[in-house]
Each structure stands twice: as structure tokens, then as C-alpha cells.
Amino acid sequence: MASFRVTLTEQDEACDCRENESVLHGMARLGKKGILLGCRGGGCGVCKVRVLSGEYSRR
């Protein structure tokens, strides 16, 4: 299974996300080092990120 490296430039943290895993779930594995998590469903907007390079798809 493929994985993709996701880097948070402001926090200087990175994780590998599996191809069938959302960035949100990959960052959740970093705990408090990753992005802030709110509702974990995308509704509250706490976990919003900006993609600086690479490709992505939204589900």
C-alpha cells in the first residue's frame, strides 16, 4: 500500500498518510504535535490546512 509524506511547515512536523487514509487521520496519529482537531469530521474548520505543493483529492 502506498503512503504519502505530509509536512506541516509551521510546526516542523511530518507524518506518512496511507493512500486510503485522510490527512486528518494521519495527523491525529501525531497527537498534539500535528494539526488541531475539533469535531474530526470537517464541520467545525479547526483542522483547515493549505496545500502548498503536491496533489490531493477531497472526499
Sequence and secondary structure as in RCSB ss.txt:
>XXXX:A:sequence
MASFRVTLTEQDEACDCRENESVLHGMARLGKKGILLGCRGGGCGVCKVRVLSGEYSRR
>XXXX:A:secstr
  EEEEEETTTTEEEEEETTS HHHHHHTTGGGS   SSSSSSS TT     SS     
